[in-house]
């Protein structure tokens, strides 16, 4: 895994996940996003060919606001949080952009699943630097994309946004 920047782009083969909007973001906007402290983009490269980007993803800080939840959802959400620590908002990590290289999509290696497991483990690890307990994502409202996040343990939060997903880190 590498921090994604101009130097990495110049030393790697062109990346395309097949989604023009995502490809354009990674090529033209990721650096500015990082400079403005809005998010940090990372890339996976292969060990056999370190010049080939397998996947890219952008992470930023976010929060979950319980005042936007129904009473039932709020109670279910806070069930595993001790009473003295329950609040009106909780820190979360936002997966703002995520793309898998077209060459690695729908392959037996399941790069997309591996990537999501890596991101979750990264924040589940004892060296978790952000105090994060939740991961959220704003997904494209497309069946394939929604299925991907559901398959990877994310639950749709229908109350706030039909394409917002939440994953709780145990």
KENURO-712263 format. One line per 8 residues: number of its first residue (from 1); for each residue x, y, z of N, C-alpha, C. Coordinates in steps of 0.001 Angstrom, whole numbers. Layout:
NUM = X Y Z X Y Z X Y Z; ...
This chain:
1 = 840 -1175 0 0 0 0 884 1237 0; 513 2209 -791 1260 3461 -897 315 4645 -793; 821 5755 -282 72 7004 -393 49 7353 -1877; -1107 7710 -2390 -1270 7993 -3807 -990 9471 -4053; -11 9734 -4923 362 11116 -5217 903 11204 -6647; 1370 12376 -7011 1873 12612 -8372 3018 11665 -8725; 3936 11472 -7805 5081 10589 -8053 4623 9154 -8339; 3684 8664 -7572 3159 7308 -7786 2493 7231 -9161
9 = 1678 8250 -9477 998 8255 -10785 2002 8235 -11934; 3086 9007 -11797 4094 9087 -12854 4864 7778 -13015; 4986 7000 -11948 5752 5748 -11998 4894 4508 -12199; 3602 4702 -12316 2696 3560 -12485 1966 3645 -13820; 1485 2504 -14252 657 2459 -15449 -644 3208 -15188; -1291 3722 -16235 -2567 4412 -16037 -3585 3497 -15347; -4407 4089 -14493 -5414 3356 -13736 -6797 3645 -14297; -7615 2604 -14413 -9023 2783 -14754 -9835 1703 -14071
17 = -10884 2159 -13376 -11810 1215 -12753 -13066 1069 -13603; -13144 1824 -14697 -14293 1725 -15583 -15397 2711 -15266; -15237 3488 -14217 -16201 4533 -13859 -15533 5875 -14137; -16031 6593 -15126 -15391 7850 -15534 -15238 8835 -14383; -16261 8962 -13544 -16216 9908 -12433 -15094 9555 -11451; -14970 8285 -11111 -13915 7850 -10195 -12537 7992 -10834; -12423 7560 -12088 -11135 7685 -12780 -10680 9139 -12829; -11613 10047 -13114 -11292 11469 -13173 -10867 11995 -11802
25 = -11554 11581 -10745 -11178 12009 -9400 -9750 11578 -9078; -9452 10293 -9295 -8120 9789 -8945 -7026 10460 -9770; -7313 10769 -11012 -6313 11382 -11887 -6146 12878 -11629; -7261 13591 -11410 -7212 15051 -11377 -7491 15713 -10033; -8176 15040 -9125 -8612 15716 -7907 -8027 15174 -6608; -7487 13987 -6611 -7015 13367 -5362 -5931 14198 -4677; -5011 14770 -5441 -3940 15569 -4847 -4490 16828 -4161; -5386 17519 -4832 -5981 18731 -4252 -6796 18374 -3005
33 = -7507 17285 -3070 -8269 16793 -1920 -7332 16611 -726; -6165 16010 -954 -5194 15789 118 -4598 17117 598; -4244 18002 -339 -3674 19306 25 -4626 20114 892; -5913 20018 610 -6924 20766 1360 -7366 20026 2625; -6706 18895 2920 -7001 18073 4096 -8460 17591 4129; -8967 17256 2951 -10336 16745 2838 -10374 15225 2779; -9264 14613 2459 -9187 13159 2379 -7822 12736 1890; -7488 11513 2174 -6185 10960 1776 -6437 9729 922
41 = -5786 9666 -234 -5960 8552 -1152 -4765 7613 -1056; -5066 6338 -1065 -4057 5280 -994 -4237 4351 -2177; -3143 3670 -2540 -3244 2698 -3620 -2581 1396 -3214; -3105 357 -3796 -2491 -975 -3693 -1783 -1233 -4996; -585 -1754 -4926 138 -2182 -6122 490 -3648 -5949; 788 -4311 -7061 1153 -5721 -6973 2626 -5843 -6599; 2972 -6900 -5879 4374 -7115 -5536 5156 -7560 -6769; 4471 -8283 -7663 5144 -8751 -8880 5416 -7605 -9851
49 = 4488 -6655 -9898 4627 -5517 -10807 4247 -4245 -10050; 5186 -3683 -9284 4858 -2532 -8444 4431 -1281 -9218; 4512 -1323 -10523 4072 -188 -11340 2600 -314 -11749; 1943 -1370 -11329 539 -1593 -11684 -335 -1363 -10447; -1221 -370 -10524 -2133 -79 -9418 -3306 -1044 -9487; -3533 -1740 -8391 -4626 -2712 -8307 -5914 -2025 -7865; -5813 -1135 -6885 -6998 -453 -6359 -6596 882 -5743; -7555 1798 -5715 -7378 3104 -5090 -8558 3351 -4155
57 = -8290 4035 -3044 -9394 4409 -2152 -9033 5682 -1405; -10043 6497 -1126 -9866 7758 -428 -10619 7697 889; -9924 8075 1963 -10508 8067 3298 -10523 9483 3861; -11537 9769 4638 -11599 11047 5352 -12367 10847 6651; -12373 11871 7471 -13084 11807 8740 -14554 12146 8525; -15380 11560 9354 -16818 11779 9279 -17368 11565 10682; -18671 11650 10822 -19301 11318 12101 -20708 10820 11829; -21225 10121 12811 -22595 9624 12753 -23379 10407 13787
65 = -24426 11073 13353 -25241 11905 14233 -26516 11147 14606; -26680 10882 15896 -27836 10102 16337 -29128 10904 16274; -29061 12239 16266 -30285 13036 16212 -31015 12849 14877; -30307 12348 13871 -30923 12104 12573 -31564 10724 12479; -31454 9934 13552 -31972 8563 13544 -33328 8496 14249; -34131 7517 13851 -35370 7257 14576 -34996 6690 15947; -35919 6727 16890 -35645 6219 18239 -35232 4753 18212; -35930 3943 17413 -35595 2510 17316 -34191 2304 16762
73 = -33878 3020 15676 -32543 2897 15078 -31463 3378 16052; -31738 4465 16738 -30776 5009 17700 -30519 4001 18826; -31579 3405 19357 -31423 2418 20424 -30616 1210 19949; -30937 717 18754 -30221 -436 18194 -28752 -80 17951; -28534 1120 17450 -27184 1594 17147 -26339 1710 18411; -26913 2229 19499 -26153 2488 20711 -26102 1299 21673; -26755 223 21326 -26837 -942 22202 -25470 -1421 22699; -24444 -1393 21861 -23118 -1903 22236 -22170 -835 22762
81 = -22711 326 23077 -21899 1418 23624 -22331 1622 25076; -21373 1611 25982 -21718 1754 27402 -22433 3087 27647; -23404 3072 28549 -24243 4250 28807 -23474 5554 29017; -22430 5574 29858 -21742 6862 30075 -21092 7436 28813; -20877 6616 27799 -20197 7073 26587 -21157 7300 25414; -22454 7142 25654 -23417 7405 24580 -23535 8903 24371; -23610 9291 23093 -23655 10714 22799 -24512 11025 21593; -24394 12259 21130 -25174 12700 19971 -24453 12454 18660
89 = -23129 12237 18733 -22393 11920 17514 -21217 11020 17861; -20787 10261 16855 -19689 9313 17032 -18727 9456 15863; -17420 9383 16138 -16449 9501 15041 -16543 8310 14095; -16300 8600 12842 -16343 7555 11818 -15321 7891 10741; -14973 6891 9971 -14133 7068 8797 -15053 6960 7584; -14860 7834 6631 -15642 7818 5404 -14793 7283 4267; -15290 6252 3601 -14681 5820 2340 -15359 6676 1279; -14634 7695 830 -15219 8648 -105 -15157 8177 -1546
97 = -14098 7502 -1909 -13927 6970 -3265 -13242 5620 -3137; -13619 4700 -3993 -12993 3385 -4010 -13139 2816 -5416; -12034 2372 -5974 -12066 1783 -7309 -11057 664 -7439; -11476 -407 -8102 -10597 -1541 -8385 -10263 -1495 -9875; -8994 -1643 -10196 -8531 -1664 -11583 -9358 -2661 -12388; -9775 -2259 -13581 -10608 -3134 -14436 -9984 -4513 -14621; -8658 -4556 -14695 -7964 -5828 -14905 -8139 -6792 -13738; -8490 -6268 -12561 -8595 -7100 -11365 -10041 -7283 -10892
105 = -10993 -6747 -11644 -12393 -6906 -11277 -12880 -8291 -11688; -13762 -8855 -10871 -14373 -10162 -11148 -13342 -11252 -11419; -12294 -11254 -10617 -11266 -12284 -10742 -11342 -13196 -9520; -10763 -14390 -9609 -10774 -15304 -8459 -10078 -14751 -7219; -9243 -13729 -7381 -8518 -13175 -6232 -9404 -12299 -5338; -10585 -11915 -5821 -11533 -11115 -5029 -10874 -9876 -4424; -10255 -9085 -5268 -9529 -7898 -4823 -10439 -6956 -4035; -11664 -6769 -4490 -12586 -5867 -3795 -12848 -6300 -2370
113 = -13040 -7594 -2159 -13254 -8110 -799 -11989 -7968 36; -10849 -8269 -565 -9578 -8123 155 -9349 -6675 571; -9659 -5754 -319 -9475 -4337 -29 -10359 -3917 1140; -11625 -4311 1115 -12523 -3918 2192 -12098 -4549 3515; -11646 -5781 3490 -11151 -6423 4718 -9943 -5671 5248; -9061 -5263 4346 -7881 -4499 4749 -8280 -3193 5429; -9194 -2438 4817 -9611 -1145 5383 -10222 -1353 6766; -11111 -2323 6895 -11728 -2593 8204 -10674 -2990 9228
121 = -9759 -3877 8842 -8714 -4317 9776 -7792 -3175 10173; -7550 -2279 9245 -6688 -1135 9503 -7235 -296 10658; -8547 -151 10717 -9154 647 11776 -9544 -192 12989; -9517 -1485 12843 -9822 -2393 13942 -8569 -2664 14767; -7420 -2450 14176 -6126 -2750 14790 -5904 -1894 16037; -5129 -2390 16972 -4862 -1665 18219 -4126 -348 17989; -3470 -200 16843 -2786 1051 16522 -3712 2064 15844; -5008 1821 15905 -5998 2712 15329 -5723 4135 15832
129 = -5309 5002 14946 -4885 6335 15320 -6042 7329 15465; -7221 6979 14967 -8315 7947 14969 -9370 7697 16032; -9315 6601 16742 -10366 6297 17695 -11666 5973 16991; -11560 5444 15810 -12715 5165 14962 -13397 3851 15354; -14706 3880 15402 -15489 2678 15673 -16388 2332 14493; -16593 3275 13602 -17515 3087 12487 -16859 3484 11169; -17284 2827 10117 -16888 3185 8757 -18173 3450 7992; -18221 4573 7309 -19380 4903 6485 -18925 5108 5049
137 = -19856 4969 4144 -19555 5157 2731 -20781 5732 2050; -20561 6670 1149 -21618 7142 269 -21407 6433 -1053; -22325 5563 -1386 -22159 4720 -2573 -22994 5240 -3734; -22541 4908 -4940 -23372 5159 -6111 -24636 4327 -5977; -25749 4879 -6367 -27021 4172 -6275 -27179 3252 -7483; -26309 2240 -7519 -26327 1244 -8588 -26327 -128 -7943; -27107 -1035 -8485 -27286 -2367 -7894 -25951 -3061 -7609; -25047 -3051 -8567 -23751 -3723 -8419 -22957 -3140 -7249
145 = -22957 -1834 -7131 -22201 -1149 -6084 -22834 -1417 -4720; -24148 -1297 -4638 -24846 -1531 -3373 -24650 -2972 -2904; -24706 -3899 -3835 -24490 -5315 -3503 -23075 -5536 -2952; -22084 -4854 -3531 -20703 -4975 -3069 -20601 -4596 -1588; -21151 -3449 -1228 -21048 -3016 162 -21840 -3922 1101; -23018 -4345 690 -23799 -5266 1521 -23051 -6577 1732; -22433 -7089 670 -21650 -8324 753 -20480 -8197 1716; -19987 -6983 1877 -18846 -6728 2739 -19252 -6227 4124
153 = -20482 -6511 4517 -20926 -6259 5883 -21459 -4879 6184; -21658 -4050 5182 -22216 -2729 5417 -23734 -2828 5425; -24346 -2000 6245 -25797 -1988 6376 -26301 -631 5911; -27301 -640 5069 -27856 601 4558 -28591 1342 5661; -28363 2641 5737 -29067 3493 6696 -30171 4207 5935; -31319 3569 5835 -32430 4098 5054 -32978 5410 5610; -32792 5650 6917 -33364 6851 7515 -32670 8129 7037; -31366 8052 6802 -30630 9261 6452 -30461 9416 4946
161 = -30052 8366 4282 -29756 8422 2859 -29789 7002 2322; -30571 6728 1307 -30692 5346 841 -29406 4740 308; -28391 5541 53 -27142 4971 -424 -25996 5227 550; -26305 5513 1801 -25267 5617 2833 -25189 4272 3533; -23982 3806 3742 -23771 2511 4377 -22910 2679 5601; -23122 1787 6547 -22409 1822 7803 -21876 435 8120; -20639 380 8573 -20070 -853 9064 -19542 -600 10462; -19927 -1461 11394 -19485 -1300 12772 -18237 -2144 12969
169 = -17214 -1523 13507 -15975 -2238 13785 -16085 -2814 15191; -16007 -4142 15325 -16145 -4739 16659 -15005 -4349 17576
